[in-house]
Amino acid sequence: MSFSFDLISDLHVESWPVFDWSNQATSPYCVVAGDVARDPVLVAETLQHLGECYAGVFYIDGNEEHRYRLNDLNASYSELESAINNIPNVVYMQNNVVITNGVALLAANAWWTYEFDPGTDAEQSLDWYRHYVGISREESYAMRDRGIYDATYLVKSVRKLQTHQDVKRIVMLTHTLPDPAFVAHDPDIAGTWRYNSMGNHLVQQVLDVDSEHKIHNWVFGHYHRPVDQVSRGVKYCSNPRGRGDTPWCQPVYYPKKITVEF
């Protein structure tokens, strides 16, 4: 058996002239790995459009959705959920597990804990990021705590899914990167403070509790270069569009079809 979906992420729709996904679908379902837009209204409009293009859209937020509410992440999450709640064919994956055709989709933003690169100082990375986006130290710690929470949630959920008889495969969905190896050789990121805001190494702990080897794919966003590789028996993929006013984008952009077989 198999289950397929289209993967898209990092649409940053406010940075492009138009987003029109009509007739682009290659699968019945779509996974959106965050960073749709900074404006919740624009996020909702984009997801509504995608819901008209697919039978099911599975969405997790990125950091950009919260860009202007980093001073109160709890309120930001509530506002985002209110904006996209009840959109036809769209499932917000925060604290949700979707099981379809023997495949469980498990998601979290994952954020970061400022220690993705063990060769750099986490506190200095935190200071760089808070100055970069203009938030306080306490607000930076709140983001770190959210990353720890998301990692813990994913680990607990994977552990529970090991004994779920209807689940043959697990697809992990995070916005940020699950493995620093994907950016370790990128000259634009390696050796910079930005490295530590690229991902959350704690989420890799899900592989330690995957005793039944159900994790088949791991899809993500955040990094604006595509990734497609296998590590520890898991296929990692990303398909970011990227911000339109930078060189790190795909001006011609299509969905990436992911097939999970079992």
LINURKA-V660781 format. One line per field, one symbol per residue. ss: DSSP state (2 for helix, 1 for strand, 0 for the rest). psi: psi as a letter, one per 30 degrees, with the letter a starting at -180 (. if undefined). burial: I if it has 9 or more other ideal C-beta (glycine too) atoms within 8 Angstrom, else O. A space follows every 50 residues. Layout:
BEGIN
ss: ???
psi: ???
burial: ???
END
This chain:
BEGIN
ss: 01111111100022200000000000001111000000022222222222 22200111100002222220002222222222220000011100001111 00111111000000000000022222222222200022222222222222 22222222222000000011111100100222000000000022222010 22222222200000111111000000111110011111010000000000 000001111110
psi: llkklkkllhehffgleljjgkgfkflflkkjhlhelfjeeeeeeeeeee ffflfkkjkklafefgeggffieeeeeeeeeeefkgkkgkjjfjgkkkkk hgkkkkllefblgghejfflkeeeeeeeeeeefhlleeeeeeeeeeeeee eeeeeeeeeefegjffjelkjkjlelkfkfffgfgjffekglffefgfaj ffffffffgifghfjeljklbekgkkkjlkkhgkjkklikelkfglfilj ejklljkkkkk.
burial: OOIIIIIIIIIIIOOIOOOOOOOOIOIOIIIIIIIIIOOIOIIIOIIIII IOIIOIIIIIIIIIIIIOIIOOIOOIIOIIIOIIOOIOIIIIIIOOOIII OIIIIIIIIIIIIIIIIOOIOIOIIIIIIIOOOOOOOOIIIIIIOIIIOI IOIIIOIIOOIIOIOOIOIIIIIIIIIIIIOIIOOOOOIIOOIOIIIIII IIIIIIIOIIOOOIIIIIIIIIIIOOIOOOOOOIIIIIIIIIIIOOOOIO OOOOIIIIOIOI
END
